[in-house]
Amino acid sequence: MKSKLICIIMVIAFQAHFNMAVKADSVGEERLRNNIQAKRNPADLKALPDSCEAKDFYKNFKILDMTKDKLGVTHYTLALSSDGYLTDNDEIKVHVTPDNKIAFINGDLQQGQLRITNQIKITEKNAIEKAFEAIGQSEAHVKSYIGNPVKEKEIIINSRTKRLVYNIKLIFAEPEVA
């Protein structure tokens, strides 16, 4: 058990040092331009010893954030992912002491492989139009004082339905603040 925890720490440390481009080629007609998903890449897990079971286990997670506090404890924020897409709310926190021991884990690390049950069939432009339609507005009739009213747009996995969905954040000041 102790060696498994050490292997998990090694995987997390390796993952923190690589970057990736988010996979958006299955979107269809348009590519995402402002995708805000984490730009971290899984580590080269081949570097781990063959006896380490963490190789297969950590294929399901991406590192979103890594911070170190004044005591030297490193705090990793992981997100469950599949095919390069992250889930909407399945975050896991792993806290590692300076001597590479796991102090605490918040969340379930043994969630298994996530299977996406659909494919994106509408374009990003159509998704934005539907987001405005859902709030009874149109992009042409809203005004944002700080630029584009579409602040975030990304494709995520809905953790409840296991389906790919557009997550679009709209912020504007006129005709009413929203």
Secondary structure, 3 states (H helix, E strand, C coil): CHHHHHHHHHHHHHHCCCCCCCCCHHHCCCCCCCCCCCCCCCCCHHHCCCCCCHHHHHHHEEEEEEEECCCCCEEEEEEEEECCEEEEEEEEEEEECCCCCEEEEECCCCCCCCCCCCCCCCCHHHHHHHHHHHCCCCHHHCECCCCCCEEEEEEEEECCCCEEEEEEEECCCECCCC
